[in-house]
Amino acid sequence: MPRWRWLSAVVLAVIAGVLVHPAPAAAHDATTKVHAEVTGTGPNVKAVLDLEYDLLMKSAWLYADAYEAKERTEQLRQLSINRDAVTVYVMERFAVAYNDKACTPAMTGDADVRMRGKAAFAVLTFAFACEGEAGGTHAVSSALFPDAETFVHSTETLVRYDLDGEKGSGVLVAGSPTLVVGEHGLWQQAGEFFLLGAEHLVFGLDHVLFLLALLIGARGLRDVVITVSAFTAAHSITFLLAAIGVVEVPGEIVEPVIAVSIIVVAVANLLGREAGRSSTWRLPVVFAFGLMHGLGFAGALDIDESGSWELLLSLLSFNVGIEVTQLVIIAVLFPLLALVRRTPVARWAAVAMSVPIVAVSLYWFFDRIPLPL
């Protein structure tokens, strides 16, 4: 490709990325996670809920002063002022039952606020008074932040429980809002976290674009296998290490670097594909960026739980969900790209696909690192 053509393409991508910077959005918008830790014995149950602060305040129909608060001290003050409204909202949508009878909830203690990634989460503690004697069956249900409220289109409640000596994890969604302790086996737990991993990759457009950029630059099936294997090994390592707390890198670093990783690979497709200049550094660069993507996957799951077999099962299932979905995406896209390479427009196809990828990734980069533009 003549130098002026790829240079024009890069300049166009930079301009497009800067122009779209003011628009609000990111690669994982419009979904939320609720974290619930439920513990107890018999009729005495406690639940600690982590809910996205601004979403909670909007959903409880509070004033802008409440949901626009950014400083932790002001957020704590707003939670205290609006304690009754927040309590009613949560109690109507999160429930514990014992022997098929609803338990009576009451908020206990003061609300707290902590950061999960870049978002502030309200931490609320509820005590549930249940009827019946020890030895009964517990059920946990969540209908928090439903689609009908229109603030988000998907809510996943990650439940960790230790009830009457039974420990485990589960994912509650609109189609399956209830977890019955004792009936929630390991295979069901594995399936829920498998789907959670698959959904994260599908709806995590930054990871999908990184895969697409890798496939655009691949020279054949062997190159795809080697490159994707390096990416998979790298992100699996850091995902597991970060998820169990061995490695910790702030999301403020991870998310912009993920955007940069897409830019680097896509620009390499523009600059070095025909001359073969990308082959010598491509594999180590993909591996290095794969490490950062693994940290991003761990941040999405965001489990802060002590080591256990249940935790290991959840992590492995989540990771397998990512890998299987990744293989499906590759199986769909690679043959299509191979067909394009056999057409007369093959020379320009890589540019036509890589330029938008660079532009979108620049947009994500600027969105994740606020700059005085």
C-alpha positions as CSV (number, residue, x, y, z in Angstrom):
1,M,0.0,0.0,0.0
2,P,1.4,3.4,-0.9
3,R,2.6,5.3,2.2
4,W,0.2,8.2,1.6
5,R,-2.8,5.9,1.7
6,W,-2.1,4.3,5.0
7,L,-1.0,7.6,6.5
8,S,-4.3,9.1,5.4
9,A,-6.1,6.2,7.0
10,V,-4.4,6.7,10.3
11,V,-5.0,10.4,10.3
12,L,-8.7,9.8,9.5
13,A,-8.9,7.4,12.4
14,V,-7.3,9.8,14.8
15,I,-9.7,12.6,13.7
16,A,-12.7,10.4,14.1
17,G,-11.6,9.2,17.5
18,V,-11.2,12.8,18.7
19,L,-14.6,13.9,17.2
20,V,-16.6,11.2,18.9
21,H,-14.8,11.7,22.3
22,P,-17.5,14.0,23.8
23,A,-20.2,11.4,23.3
24,P,-21.0,9.5,26.5
25,A,-20.6,5.7,26.4
26,A,-18.1,2.9,26.9
27,A,-17.8,-0.7,25.9
28,H,-19.8,-2.2,28.8
29,D,-22.6,0.4,29.4
30,A,-26.2,-0.3,30.3
31,T,-25.7,-3.3,32.5
32,T,-25.1,-3.6,36.2
33,K,-24.1,-6.2,38.8
34,V,-25.4,-6.5,42.3
35,H,-23.2,-8.4,44.8
36,A,-25.0,-10.2,47.6
37,E,-23.4,-12.0,50.5
38,V,-26.1,-14.0,52.4
39,T,-25.2,-15.8,55.7
40,G,-27.0,-17.2,58.6
41,T,-28.3,-20.2,60.5
42,G,-32.0,-21.3,60.6
43,P,-34.4,-18.4,60.8
44,N,-31.7,-15.8,61.3
45,V,-30.3,-14.5,58.1
46,K,-28.1,-11.5,57.2
47,A,-27.6,-10.1,53.7
48,V,-24.9,-7.6,52.7
49,L,-25.7,-6.0,49.3
50,D,-23.4,-3.9,47.1
51,L,-25.5,-1.9,44.6
52,E,-24.2,0.7,42.1
53,Y,-24.7,4.0,44.0
54,D,-26.0,6.3,41.3
55,L,-28.3,3.6,39.8
56,L,-29.7,2.9,43.2
57,M,-30.5,6.6,43.8
58,K,-32.1,7.0,40.4
59,S,-34.1,3.8,40.8
60,A,-35.5,5.0,44.1
61,W,-36.7,8.2,42.3
62,L,-34.6,10.5,44.5
63,Y,-33.5,14.0,43.5
64,A,-30.5,14.8,41.4
65,D,-28.5,15.9,44.5
66,A,-28.6,12.3,45.6
67,Y,-27.6,10.4,42.4
68,E,-25.2,13.1,41.2
69,A,-23.1,13.1,44.4
70,K,-19.5,12.2,43.5
71,E,-17.6,12.6,46.8
72,R,-17.9,9.7,49.3
73,T,-18.8,11.9,52.2
74,E,-21.7,13.4,50.2
75,Q,-22.8,10.0,49.1
76,L,-22.9,8.7,52.7
77,R,-24.9,11.8,53.7
78,Q,-27.4,11.2,50.9
79,L,-27.8,7.5,51.9
80,S,-28.4,8.6,55.4
81,I,-31.0,11.3,54.4
82,N,-32.8,8.9,52.0
83,R,-32.5,5.8,54.1
84,D,-36.2,5.1,54.2
85,A,-36.6,5.4,50.4
86,V,-33.6,3.3,49.7
87,T,-34.7,0.6,52.2
88,V,-38.2,0.4,50.7
89,Y,-36.8,0.1,47.1
90,V,-34.4,-2.7,48.0
91,M,-36.8,-4.6,50.3
92,E,-39.5,-4.7,47.6
93,R,-37.0,-6.3,45.1
94,F,-34.7,-8.5,47.2
95,A,-36.1,-11.3,49.3
96,V,-35.2,-14.2,51.5
97,A,-37.6,-17.0,52.2
98,Y,-37.4,-19.8,54.8
99,N,-39.5,-22.9,54.3
100,D,-41.4,-21.1,51.5
101,K,-42.4,-18.3,53.8
102,A,-41.1,-14.8,53.2
103,C,-38.8,-13.4,55.8
104,T,-39.2,-9.9,57.3
105,P,-36.3,-7.6,56.3
106,A,-34.9,-4.6,58.2
107,M,-31.9,-2.5,57.3
108,T,-29.3,-2.6,60.1
109,G,-26.4,-0.2,60.8
110,D,-25.3,2.6,58.6
111,A,-24.9,2.4,54.8
112,D,-21.4,2.5,53.5
113,V,-19.8,3.3,50.1
114,R,-16.9,1.6,48.4
115,M,-15.4,1.6,44.9
116,R,-15.6,-1.4,42.6
117,G,-13.5,-0.5,39.6
118,K,-14.5,3.0,38.6
119,A,-18.0,2.9,40.1
120,A,-19.1,3.7,43.6
121,F,-21.3,1.1,45.2
122,A,-23.6,1.5,48.2
123,V,-23.1,-1.2,50.8
124,L,-26.4,-2.0,52.7
125,T,-26.9,-4.6,55.4
126,F,-30.2,-6.3,56.0
127,A,-31.3,-8.6,58.8
128,F,-34.1,-11.1,57.9
129,A,-36.4,-12.5,60.6
130,C,-37.8,-15.8,59.4
131,E,-40.4,-18.1,60.9
132,G,-39.8,-21.7,61.6
133,E,-37.3,-23.9,63.3
134,A,-33.7,-24.8,62.3
135,G,-33.3,-27.3,59.5
136,G,-35.5,-25.5,56.9
137,T,-34.7,-24.5,53.4
138,H,-33.6,-21.0,52.4
139,A,-34.4,-19.3,49.1
140,V,-32.9,-16.0,47.8
141,S,-34.6,-13.9,45.2
142,S,-33.6,-10.7,43.4
143,A,-35.6,-8.5,41.0
144,L,-33.4,-5.4,41.6
145,F,-33.0,-2.8,38.8
146,P,-35.5,-4.6,36.3
147,D,-35.5,-3.7,32.6
148,A,-38.9,-2.1,33.0
149,E,-37.3,0.8,35.0
150,T,-35.3,1.6,31.8
151,F,-32.1,2.7,33.6
152,V,-30.3,-0.5,32.6
153,H,-31.2,-3.3,30.2
154,S,-29.6,-6.2,32.2
155,T,-29.0,-6.8,35.9
156,E,-27.1,-9.8,37.3
157,T,-27.1,-10.5,41.0
158,L,-24.0,-12.4,42.1
159,V,-25.0,-14.3,45.3
160,R,-22.5,-15.9,47.7
161,Y,-24.1,-17.8,50.5
162,D,-23.2,-19.6,53.7
163,L,-26.5,-20.9,55.1
164,D,-26.7,-23.7,57.6
165,G,-23.2,-24.8,56.6
166,E,-24.0,-24.9,52.9
167,K,-21.7,-22.7,50.9
168,G,-21.9,-21.7,47.2
169,S,-22.4,-19.1,44.6
170,G,-25.1,-18.3,42.0
171,V,-26.1,-15.7,39.5
172,L,-29.7,-14.4,39.6
173,V,-31.1,-12.8,36.4
174,A,-34.6,-11.8,35.2
175,G,-35.3,-15.2,33.7
176,S,-34.1,-17.1,36.8
177,P,-34.5,-14.8,39.8
178,T,-34.5,-17.3,42.6
179,L,-31.8,-19.5,44.2
180,V,-32.9,-22.4,46.5
181,V,-30.1,-23.5,48.8
182,G,-29.8,-27.3,48.7
183,E,-31.3,-27.5,45.3
184,H,-28.6,-25.3,43.7
185,G,-25.9,-27.9,42.8
186,L,-22.4,-27.4,41.5
187,W,-23.4,-28.1,37.9
188,Q,-26.0,-25.4,38.1
189,Q,-23.5,-23.0,39.6
190,A,-21.0,-23.8,36.9
191,G,-23.6,-23.3,34.2
192,E,-24.5,-19.9,35.6
193,F,-21.0,-18.6,35.7
194,F,-20.3,-20.1,32.2
195,L,-23.1,-18.0,30.8
196,L,-21.9,-15.0,32.7
197,G,-18.5,-15.4,31.1
198,A,-20.0,-15.9,27.6
199,E,-22.2,-12.8,28.0
200,H,-19.3,-10.7,29.2
201,L,-17.3,-11.5,26.0
202,V,-20.3,-11.0,23.7
203,F,-21.3,-7.7,25.2
204,G,-17.8,-6.5,26.0
205,L,-17.2,-5.0,22.6
206,D,-13.7,-4.0,23.4
207,H,-12.6,-7.6,23.7
208,V,-14.5,-8.5,20.5
209,L,-12.8,-5.7,18.6
210,F,-9.4,-6.9,19.8
211,L,-10.2,-10.4,18.5
212,L,-11.4,-8.9,15.2
213,A,-8.2,-6.9,14.9
214,L,-6.1,-10.0,15.5
215,L,-8.0,-11.9,12.8
216,I,-7.7,-9.1,10.3
217,G,-3.9,-9.2,10.7
218,A,-3.6,-13.0,10.7
219,R,-2.0,-14.5,7.6
220,G,-3.6,-17.9,7.8
221,L,-5.1,-20.5,10.1
222,R,-1.8,-21.4,11.7
223,D,-1.2,-17.7,12.6
224,V,-4.7,-17.5,14.1
225,V,-4.1,-20.6,16.3
226,I,-0.7,-19.3,17.5
227,T,-1.9,-15.7,18.1
228,V,-5.2,-16.6,19.8
229,S,-3.5,-19.3,21.9
230,A,-1.0,-16.6,23.2
231,F,-3.9,-14.2,24.0
232,T,-5.9,-17.0,25.7
233,A,-3.0,-18.2,27.8
234,A,-2.2,-14.6,28.9
235,H,-5.7,-13.5,29.8
236,S,-6.4,-16.8,31.6
237,I,-3.3,-16.3,33.8
238,T,-4.1,-12.8,35.0
239,F,-7.8,-13.5,35.2
240,L,-7.3,-16.3,37.7
241,L,-4.6,-14.4,39.7
242,A,-6.6,-11.2,39.9
243,A,-9.8,-12.9,40.7
244,I,-8.3,-14.6,43.7
245,G,-6.5,-11.5,44.8
246,V,-2.9,-12.4,44.0
247,V,-2.6,-9.5,41.5
248,E,-4.4,-6.2,41.8
249,V,-4.2,-3.4,39.2
250,P,-6.7,-0.5,39.3
251,G,-9.3,-0.4,36.7
252,E,-8.2,3.2,35.9
253,I,-5.1,1.6,34.4
254,V,-6.5,-1.6,33.0
255,E,-9.4,-0.1,31.0
256,P,-7.4,2.5,29.0
257,V,-4.7,0.0,28.3
258,I,-7.2,-2.4,26.8
259,A,-8.3,0.4,24.5
260,V,-4.7,1.0,23.6
261,S,-4.2,-2.7,22.8
262,I,-6.9,-2.5,20.2
263,I,-5.4,0.6,18.7
264,V,-1.9,-1.0,18.5
265,V,-3.1,-4.2,16.8
266,A,-5.4,-2.3,14.4
267,V,-2.7,0.3,13.4
268,A,-0.3,-2.6,12.9
269,N,-2.7,-4.0,10.4
270,L,-2.6,-0.7,8.5
271,L,1.1,-0.2,8.7
272,G,2.8,-3.5,8.5
273,R,0.6,-6.2,7.0
274,E,1.9,-6.2,3.5
275,A,5.6,-5.7,4.4
276,G,5.5,-8.4,7.0
277,R,6.9,-6.0,9.6
278,S,4.3,-7.0,12.3
279,S,5.3,-10.6,12.5
280,T,8.4,-10.3,14.7
281,W,6.7,-8.4,17.5
282,R,3.1,-9.4,17.1
283,L,3.1,-12.5,19.3
284,P,4.8,-11.0,22.4
285,V,2.7,-7.8,22.1
286,V,-0.5,-9.9,21.9
287,F,0.6,-11.9,24.9
288,A,1.4,-8.7,26.9
289,F,-2.0,-7.1,26.0
290,G,-3.7,-10.4,26.8
291,L,-2.5,-10.0,30.4
292,M,-4.3,-6.7,30.6
293,H,-7.5,-8.2,29.1
294,G,-7.4,-10.9,31.8
295,L,-7.4,-8.2,34.4
296,G,-10.4,-6.7,32.7
297,F,-12.3,-10.0,32.8
298,A,-11.5,-10.3,36.5
299,G,-12.7,-6.7,37.1
300,A,-16.0,-7.6,35.4
301,L,-16.6,-10.6,37.7
302,D,-15.3,-8.7,40.8
303,I,-15.4,-11.5,43.3
304,D,-14.0,-10.7,46.7
305,E,-14.2,-14.1,48.4
306,S,-11.8,-16.2,50.4
307,G,-10.4,-19.2,48.5
308,S,-12.7,-22.2,48.3
309,W,-13.6,-25.0,45.8
310,E,-16.8,-23.1,45.1
311,L,-14.9,-20.0,44.2
312,L,-12.5,-22.0,42.0
313,L,-15.5,-23.6,40.2
314,S,-17.0,-20.2,39.6
315,L,-13.8,-18.8,38.2
316,L,-13.0,-21.7,36.0
317,S,-16.6,-21.8,34.6
318,F,-16.5,-18.0,33.9
319,N,-13.2,-18.4,32.1
320,V,-14.4,-21.4,30.1
321,G,-17.5,-19.4,29.1
322,I,-15.2,-16.7,27.7
323,E,-13.0,-19.2,25.9
324,V,-15.9,-21.1,24.2
325,T,-17.5,-17.8,23.1
326,Q,-14.2,-16.6,21.8
327,L,-13.8,-19.8,19.7
328,V,-17.4,-19.3,18.3
329,I,-16.6,-15.7,17.3
330,I,-13.4,-16.9,15.6
331,A,-15.2,-19.7,13.9
332,V,-17.7,-17.3,12.4
333,L,-15.3,-14.4,11.5
334,F,-12.2,-16.1,10.2
335,P,-13.9,-17.9,7.3
336,L,-15.6,-14.6,6.3
337,L,-12.3,-12.8,6.4
338,A,-10.7,-15.6,4.4
339,L,-13.3,-15.1,1.7
340,V,-12.7,-11.4,1.6
341,R,-9.0,-11.9,1.0
342,R,-9.8,-13.8,-2.2
343,T,-11.7,-10.9,-3.7
344,P,-10.3,-7.9,-5.7
345,V,-11.0,-5.6,-2.8
346,A,-8.7,-7.6,-0.4
347,R,-6.1,-4.9,-0.4
348,W,-8.5,-2.3,0.9
349,A,-10.6,-4.6,3.1
350,A,-8.0,-4.5,6.0
351,V,-8.0,-0.7,5.9
352,A,-11.8,-0.5,5.6
353,M,-12.2,-2.6,8.7
354,S,-9.2,-1.4,10.7
355,V,-9.9,2.4,10.5
356,P,-13.2,2.2,12.3
357,I,-11.7,-0.1,14.9
358,V,-8.9,2.5,15.6
359,A,-11.5,5.3,15.7
360,V,-13.8,3.5,18.2
361,S,-10.8,2.4,20.3
362,L,-9.6,6.0,20.5
363,Y,-13.0,7.0,21.6
364,W,-12.9,4.4,24.4
365,F,-9.4,5.6,25.4
366,F,-10.4,9.2,25.7
367,D,-13.6,8.2,27.5
368,R,-11.6,6.2,30.0
369,I,-8.9,8.8,30.6
370,P,-10.6,12.2,31.0
371,L,-8.5,14.8,29.1
372,P,-9.0,18.6,29.0
373,L,-10.1,18.7,25.4
